[in-house]
Amino acid sequence: MRRGRPGALPRGTAGRALTSVGTTAGGTAARAGGEVPQTREAARLWHVTLSVAGAEAPLGEVRRALEQLAHDHPFLLTSRYANDHAEIRYWEEARDLHDAAAVALRLWGEHRSTARLPPWEIVGLEVVDRETYHQRVAEGYGPPPATPVGVHPF
């Protein structure tokens, strides 16, 4: 990092006017030269249900691995498990469904070695926005809210 004298212009800017980013009447930022950048979408909350399955593993090891996953990924709400499958439910903050699904599809594989997860494959994925999730619950459809939070057998 280069440091300069207080009040001195950064190197290479002598003789050039510095322009700041302002806000136009429409609320979008304007840059020098009149160009208006695209506004960045705000992140939204997505309810994710990830289902995995594979060869049988000792229940104690599955539970310990899911508890470690919950420790490594603190946004997990609940995990249910058996000796040959598991379901993980959590909220993901992402720009859109594609981003939330991409993160969910990487979750199991990226944590497989650190949490010592069973070598199971992803067999199901559901990603719904917050409003849809709450509407389903209110109408009695879909999974109920994840209570109690934590790792539990099926």
Protein Blocks (a to p, Z undefined) as FASTA:
>chain_A
ZZddehiacehigoiacddddddfkopacdehhiacdddddddddddddddddddddfkl
mmmmmmmmmmmmmmbfbdcddfkbccdddddddfblmlmmmmmmmmmmmmmmmnopafbd
cfbdcdddfklmmmmmmnopajdddddeddddZZ
